Amino acid sequence: MSLSLKPRNSVRAKISAVGAYVPPRLLTNADLEKMVETNDEWIQTRTGIRERHIVEPGTATSDLAVEAARICLANRGIHPSELDAIIVATVTPDMLFPATACIVQAKLGAPNAWGFDLSAACSGYLYALQIGAKLIESGAQKKVLIIGADVMSSIVDYTDRSTCILFGDGAGATLLEPCEPGEIGLIDYVHEVDGTGAASLNMPAGGSLHPATHATIDARQHYVHQDGGSVYKVAVRKMAELTECVLKRNDITGADLDCFIPHQANRRIIEATADRLGMPLERVVINIDRYGNTTAATIPLAMDTAIKENRIKKGDLVMLASFGGGYTIGSTLLRWEF
Ligand code: UT7
């Protein structure tokens, strides 16, 4: 195995802490059986989901994000005032503006941090991670908080059985800092967008194209719409393709990875992708059974699961992979440094 660490500025970025938070309220498959025509067996076999957490009315994405951020910073032992920047990846911001990052900055008490939101659906966390890494690598910033957070229950149609069984609410936060001598941190990434996929996964109204009207509400256009079958096929193919690309250009194979942390949209998508990459399932982190698809939060939530289950340790070679609305696709290779 030889990692082709390309020459670059001397500063490298690493993830130095993780924190995650889900709201306490559970929505189980049995609960959904009472709401739409579905059943636990169908949901578990087709998706791998048993339950998901959803917020009580009045709880917003920033609330989950702040909880995750506090845990992350406490794990690292630093105060919010030490943060230089906060990036929040989300498709369910508290409101269209100001950015949820601004609301988080105020609630967290991080007066020295600037920040912004990033919209890339389920790939939002990976895209934000790379933007944050560039801030660190440029030398401009020393502590950047990357948050993936979504309250999907605010845009899910609980009369549509094809989507309402899939999604949950949650938040994950990771701190990015410069590597110490001898550390490697983030190694490589590939991102791709295929905008022709926009029609297959979207929320049609509420933006400038279709501002909210009685008609858009009556047509149920303020909810997630998904052509699940089309998304499924592209998700497996593209997540595997981009991950293969990162593996190849670093002269490694799936067998060299200690841990694979993919976006959690469907257990079958994860297994099919791992199979294509030659990754044994015991090295793949899967927690979709407990959380469902939390969109931008799935990858940091799965990092948290990996830490709590002692499945990841300092020095491990880790691959992250995502696929989401857009379409947006991402794959990131890193060394785990704590
Ligand atoms: O994170 C963003 C990216 N999103 C994804 O990656 C999601 C990708 N797509 C998927 O995960 C899957 O396509 C789903 C889980 C959404 C659906 O699974 P599927 O195996 O593709 O099912 P399907 O949509 O082809 O539906 C099969 C059958 C249909 O009935 P007929 O037409 O065969 O009679 C559906 O009406 O299952 C029916 N069905 C349900 N039955 C019980 C659809 N939803 C349900 C349900 N309960 N909740």
Residues whose N, C-alpha, C, O or C-beta is under 5 A from the ligand:
A	BS01	UT7	E37 T38 N39 W42 R46 T47 C122 R161 S162 I165 G228 G229 V231 Y232 A235 A265 N266 F323 G324 G325
